Amino acid sequence: MSLLDFINRKKKDDTPMTAPMLPKDVYKQESLDLVDTIAPTALQIGSRELQLSEKFVRSFYTISYPRFLSDGWFSPVINLDKVLDVSIFIHPIDTEQALRGFQKKVAEVQSQINERESKGLVRDPLLDTAYQDLESLRDNLQQAQEKLFEVGLYLALYGDSKEEIEKTEGDIRGILDAKLVYTKPALFQQEQGFRSCLPLGKDELQVNSKLNSSPLSSLFPFVSFDLTSDRGILYGINRHNSSLILFDRFSLENYNSVVFAKSGSGKSYATKLEILRSLMFGIDVIVIDPEHEYDQLTEATGGRSFRISLSSEHHINPFDLPPVKEDEDPRDILRSNIINLVGLFRIMLGGLTPEEDAIIDRAISETYSLKDITGEADFTGAESPLLSDFEQVLSGMEGSESLVERLSKYTRGTWAGFLNQPTNIDIKQQFVVFSVRDMEDELKPVAMYIITHYIWNAIRHNLKKRLLIIDEAWWMMKSEDTASFLYSLAKRGRKYYLGVCTITQDVEDFLKSPYGRPILTNSSLQLLLKQSPTTIDVLQKTFNLTDEEKYLLLEAGVGEGLFFAGLKHVAIKIVASYTEDQIITSDPSQLLAIKQEKNRLADQ
């Protein structure tokens, strides 16, 4: 029989098994309707559940409610990560008829109270409460402030096995029992229960409870956390209701994001997934990679990787200047670059006194002048000075002996190959990665500062959607100058279509920086994954998390956490397809297996 026949049929016997129409019978009729297509291949009706093909369905209904129902009491069931149908049938009761019934009921309760008093029995609080509730409801009905309804609340659970159904039923009944809402399975009425839960508007169970308007309204609307936009990339699955979290960061008030997570919680995995999906939308992506984690992704997408280290063949000259655009003043460009260079030397030389700061500022200006670079004319295309040129100018200044001595290790010492070279790279690729893993820890803040400054100069020349990923950003937060520059990128990037994604596992140090919270404030998107107990209290205070959200972050699995967009946030699970997972995984066991498979194919 077809599904429609099953829905509409009236039960004439107690036959437990209903056979579907055979395919040959369908073809004899020379018609195949939609209901024939979606009908189950087999249907079995039992006392406690139905079996539809390979799926099991169990229906149950509510039988009683507590004295008070708070708003959203049904939300935990609606947002449960299970497959279920919910039907609510509301049958209005005529107010005049209800008032006559109330008059009789009030008289009965009053009679019982009077009888107990005449016998000298102790006052019964239950009778007193019932009398007060009845009188209050009767007054509200009389004044048209409330209406009375017969309400049936039915649920149908789906699962692949009876054991799964039992577990899901136990979870739901546990949630409802805790709220004093009691349910029962529809024993020997599973067929009627299933049809009552289909979107047909037929209440075949007729198991109703009387509810007035106020408690009935607590069922509506189905409070469900939803956070998505009409376009964008898929960030993950909403753990509340399994909906998709889709966002286009370039449609928000700013394009920045922050990712906070402990090591091994999936922060790099989530970021690489966003990169891969962003590339498909034509967005340019630039990454500062501290651990060579993006090599496989770079290779798979045809990107370009630059390894920055003391022995690297790739160099960036910090004295490089960006081309001057038509609407820009060369003096402003030069002045801004000199200020950034002073900040760089402050990091390189371990801090500067006010006198040394002034000497450095003057020496930089004179170094540019030697190459005929001044603010009086367009210097686009001019040859930039090197660090050794700067050292030569500095050595001729009074009071610069200490500065020259400290600078010598960058021009003639072991670190000379890093900075004292002309720039020989470009970022005219859709995907570019700067790897600083092989750079000495002492020089990593310097390297990251120079790279971000070079990127900033490059993106200002050509307006295009770009995403800058700064992994392990706490390296830049260690110095006030690098932290300040990172903040300026986050604040000014919107004008140049740049989104800055800041990733860190050292949350406490990041937020302790005077620029940590401003960077967070200037980020429309935030992703919190699994956290350690030592940092969770700081995050709870910063993001105003509830205790439930706090424990969610403590107990989250890999790729699970909270996703914030503006003032809204939801629980998220990062999901990737098989192909995406093979490209972006950082799991050593998976990487080793992939490498072995490549070697095996190469040998063949």
CORHU-V573059 format. One record per pair of residues at least 6 apart in sequence whose ideal C-beta (glycine too) atoms are under 8 Angstrom apart, sorted by the first residue. I is the first residue (numbers start at 1). J is the second residue. Records with the same first field share a line. If there is no record, write none. Layout:
BEGIN
I=J  J
END
This chain:
BEGIN
1=9  18  19  20  21
2=20  21  33  35  36  39
3=35  36  38  39  40
4=33  35  39
6=18  39  43
7=195  198  200
11=191
16=44  45  46
17=43  44  45
18=43  44  45
19=42
20=39  40  41  42  43
21=36
26=32  36
40=52  53  55
41=53
42=51  52  53
43=50  51  52
44=50  51
45=190  191
46=190
47=187  188  190
48=58  185  187  190
49=56  57  58  162  165  190
50=56  57  58  190  191  194
51=57
54=160
55=158  159  160
56=158  159  160  161  162  164  165
57=156  157  158  165  190  194
58=156  157  159  165  169  185  190
59=154  155  156  157  185  186  189  190  193  194  196  197  205
60=154  155  157  169  183  184  185  186  193
61=152  153  154  155  183  184  186  193  205  207
62=152  153  154  176  181  182  183  207  209
63=182  183  184  207  209
64=181  182  209
65=180  181  209  211  215
66=179  180  181
67=129  133
68=215
69=179  181  215  218
70=218
71=218  223
72=218  223
73=179  181  218
74=218  219  222  223
75=222  223  224
76=175
77=84  86  155  172  175  176
78=86  222  223  224  241
79=223  224  225  240  241
80=171  172  175
81=239  242
82=157  168  171  172
83=157  158  159
84=155  156  157  158  168  172
85=155  156  158  197  198
86=153  154  155  197  222
87=152  153  154  155  156  196  197  203
88=151  152  153  154  219
89=151  152  154  196  203  208
90=149  150  151  216
91=149  150  151  152  203  208
92=147  148  149
93=147  148  149  150  210
95=141  144  147  148
98=141  148
99=138  141  142
102=134  137  138  141
103=138
105=134
106=131  134  135  138
109=127  130  131  134
110=131
112=124  127
113=124  127  128  131
116=122  123  124  127
117=123
137=146  212
140=146  212
141=147  148  212
146=212  213  214
147=212  213
148=210  211  212
149=210  211  212  213  216
150=208  209  210
151=208  209  210  211  216
152=196  203  205  206  207  208  209
153=219
154=186  193  196  197  205  207
155=172  183  197
156=193  194  197
157=165  168  169  172
158=165
159=165  168
169=185
172=183
173=183
176=182  183
186=192  193  205
189=205
192=204  205
193=204  205
195=202  204
196=202  203  204  205
224=240  241  243
225=238  240  241  570  571
226=238  241  243  570
227=238  245  563  565  568  569  570
228=238  243  244  245  246  247
229=246  247  248  251
230=246
231=246  248  251
232=246  247  248  249  251
233=246  247  248  274  277  278  281
234=244  245  246  277
235=245  246  247  270  274  527  563  572  574
236=245  270  559  563  572  573  574  575
237=243  244  245  572  573  575
238=244  245  570  571  572
239=560  570  571  572  573
240=570  571
245=563  570  572
247=525  565
249=255  256  257  467  499  524  525
250=283  465  497  499
252=524  525  565  566
253=524  566
254=490  493  494  499  522  523  524
255=467  493  494  497  498  499  500  524
256=490  493  499  500  501  502  519  522  523  524  525
257=499  500  501  502  523  524  525  526  527
258=501  502  503  504  519  520  523  525  526  527
259=267  270  271  501  502  503  504  526  527  529
260=267  504  505  507  510  526  527  528  529  531  539
261=267  505  527  528  529  530  531  561
262=505  529  530  531  532  535
263=505
264=558
265=529  530  531  556  558  559  561
266=529  530  558  559  560  574
267=503  505  527  529
268=293  471  503  586
269=558  559  574  576  584  585  586
270=527  529  559  574
271=469  471  501  503
272=293  294  297  583  584  586
273=574  576  580  584
274=467  501
275=285  287  294  297  431  467  469
276=297  301  580  583  584
278=285  467
279=285  301  430  431
282=430  465
283=465  466  467
284=430  431  432  464  465  466  467
285=430  431  432  466  467  469
286=427  432  433  434  455  466  467  468  469
287=294  431  432  433  434  468  469  471
288=434  436  448  451  452  468  469  470  471
289=433  434  435  436  437  471
290=435  436  437  444  471  472  475
291=437  471  472
292=435  437
293=471  586
294=305  433  435
295=305  433  435
296=583  584  585  591  594
297=303  431  583  584
298=304  305  431  433
300=583
301=430  431
302=431
303=429  430  431  432  433
304=427  429  431  432  433
305=432  433  435
306=312  314  425  432  433  434  435
307=314  435  437  438
308=314  316  434  435  436  438  439  447  451
309=418  436  438  439
310=414  415  417  418  439  440  443
311=417  438
312=438
313=424
314=424  425
315=418  419  421  422  423  424  425
316=423  425  450  451  454
317=384  386  387  419  421  422  423
318=341  344  387  419  450  453  454
319=341  367  368  384  385  386  387  389  390
320=384  423  454  457
321=333  334  337  373  379  382  384  457
322=333  457  458  460  461
323=380  381  461
324=330  333  378  379  380
325=460  461
329=375
330=375  376  377  378  379
331=375  376
332=375
334=368  373  374  375  379
335=375
337=457
338=361  364  365  368
340=453  485
341=360  364
342=352  357  360  361  364
343=449  481  482  484  485
344=446  449  450  453  481
345=352  360  407
346=352  357  481
347=445  446  449  479  481  482
348=406  407  410  446
349=356  403  406  407
350=406
352=360
355=399
356=402  403
359=394  397  399  400  403
360=394  403
362=397
363=390  393  394  397  400
364=390
366=393
367=385  389  390  393
368=374  385
370=385  389  393
371=382  383  384  385  389
372=379  382
373=379  382  384  385
384=422  423
386=420  421  422
387=407  410  411  419  420
388=411  420
390=407
391=404  407  408  411
394=400  403  404  407
395=404
409=415  416
410=416  418  419  420
411=419  420
415=443
418=443  447
419=450
423=454
427=455  458
434=451
436=444  447  448  451
439=447
444=475
445=475  476  478  479  482
448=470  475  476  482
449=476  479  481  482  485
452=468  470  476  485  486  489
453=485
455=468
456=489
459=466  496  498
460=496
463=496  497
464=497
465=497
466=496  497  498  499
467=498  499  501
468=489  493  498  499  500  501
469=501  503
470=476  486  500  501  502  503
471=503
472=503  504  505
473=486  502  503  504  510
474=504  505  506  509  510
475=482
476=482  483  485  486
477=483  486  504  509  510  513  515  516
478=509
480=513  514  515
483=513  514  515  516
484=515
486=500  502  515  519
487=515  518  519  522
489=498  500
490=500  502  518  519  522  523
491=518  522
493=499  500
500=523
502=519  523
504=510
507=531  535  538  539
508=534  535  538
510=516
511=517  520  538  542
517=542
520=526  542
524=565  566
525=563  564  565
526=543  563  564  569
527=561  562  563  564  572
528=539  543  553  561  562  564
529=553  556  559  560  561
530=553  554  556  557  558  560  561
531=539  553  554  556
533=554
536=550  553  554
539=545  550  553
540=549  550
543=562  564  569
545=553  562
549=562
552=561  562  571
553=561  562
559=573  574  575
560=571  572  573  574
561=571  572
562=569  570  571  572
563=569  570  571  572
576=584
581=590
582=590  594
585=591  594
END
